[in-house]
Amino acid sequence: MKRQEKTKAGKPYKPSKRDEAPHKTINWKSPTYWPMIEMAVQKQIGKPNLSKLVDQLRQQDQRFNYLSHRRIGEWRDKSVKDQIVWSEETIAAVKKEFLPGGHQTRYNVFVSIFK
């Protein structure tokens, strides 16, 4: 937005350190990343190896450098040992990310927010 304002005013834009820094917090369960993770899991044959899975994802996209095998281990169902199966909480979180919405920030004028 700052860049657009500067270009409209005809001034050069110099990004700050914060603007140039890469993002480190990534929502892995978003529709952008989750299908890639799911495809990589389906390609694995035999006993699941989370480290190899993360390496495979890192070869696809450099943003997966911030994903660790421990994080994927937290998403797994611990009762299934011979394959990667997602836990119910993980599946619910993924489905939630696909749906629009979130916290309601706009209210009707007739609704009291101070209840």
C-alpha positions in Angstrom: 0.0 0.0 0.0 2.9 2.3 0.8 4.4 1.5 -2.6 1.1 2.4 -4.4 0.8 5.7 -2.5 4.4 6.7 -3.4 4.0 5.7 -7.1 0.8 7.7 -7.3 2.6 10.7 -5.8 5.5 10.3 -8.3 8.0 9.7 -5.5 10.5 6.8 -5.3 9.6 4.0 -2.9 12.3 2.7 -0.5 11.1 -0.4 1.4 11.8 -0.6 5.1 13.6 -3.6 6.7 10.3 -4.9 7.8 8.9 -4.9 4.3 11.9 -6.7 2.9 12.1 -9.4 5.6 10.5 -12.7 4.5 7.5 -14.0 6.4 8.2 -16.7 8.9 4.7 -17.4 10.1 2.9 -19.4 7.4 -0.5 -20.9 7.6 0.3 -24.5 6.3 -3.4 -25.5 6.4 -4.4 -22.8 3.8 -5.6 -23.8 0.4 -2.3 -22.8 -1.0 -0.1 -25.2 0.9 -2.3 -28.1 2.2 -2.8 -29.7 -1.3 0.9 -29.8 -1.8 1.4 -31.4 1.6 -1.4 -33.9 0.9 0.1 -34.9 -2.5 3.5 -35.4 -1.0 2.1 -37.7 1.7 0.2 -39.8 -0.9 3.5 -40.2 -2.9 5.2 -41.8 0.1 5.5 -45.6 0.0 6.2 -47.9 2.9 6.8 -46.7 6.4 6.2 -43.0 6.8 9.3 -40.9 7.1 8.5 -37.3 8.1 12.0 -36.0 7.4 12.0 -37.3 3.8 8.5 -35.8 3.4 9.8 -32.4 4.5 12.8 -32.7 2.2 10.5 -33.5 -0.7 8.3 -30.4 0.1 11.4 -28.2 0.3 12.4 -29.3 -3.2 9.0 -28.2 -4.5 8.9 -24.8 -2.8 11.5 -22.9 -0.7 8.8 -21.6 1.7 8.7 -25.1 3.1 12.1 -24.4 4.7 10.1 -23.1 7.7 8.1 -26.4 8.0 9.6 -29.0 10.3 9.0 -32.7 10.6 7.8 -32.1 14.2 5.0 -29.9 13.0 3.8 -32.6 10.6 4.1 -35.1 13.5 1.7 -33.0 15.6 -0.9 -33.2 12.8 -0.8 -37.0 12.5 -3.1 -39.5 14.2 -0.7 -41.2 16.6 -2.7 -44.4 16.7 -1.9 -45.3 13.0 1.8 -46.3 12.7 2.2 -47.7 9.2 0.9 -44.6 7.2 0.3 -40.9 7.6 -3.3 -40.3 8.7 -4.3 -36.8 9.8 -6.0 -36.4 13.2 -9.6 -35.1 13.5 -8.4 -31.7 14.8 -6.1 -31.3 11.8 -8.9 -32.2 9.3 -11.3 -29.8 11.1 -8.7 -27.0 11.0 -8.1 -27.6 7.2 -11.8 -27.5 6.5 -12.2 -24.3 8.5 -9.5 -22.6 6.5 -11.3 -23.4 3.3 -14.5 -21.6 4.5 -14.8 -17.9 4.5 -15.4 -16.0 7.7 -13.7 -15.6 11.0 -14.2 -13.1 13.7 -17.1 -10.7 13.1 -15.8 -7.2 13.1 -18.8 -5.3 11.6 -22.0 -5.1 13.5 -25.5 -3.8 12.7 -26.3 -0.4 14.2 -29.1 -2.0 16.3 -27.0 -4.7 17.8 -25.4 -3.9 21.2 -21.8 -5.1 21.3 -21.6 -4.3 25.0 -23.7 -7.2 26.3 
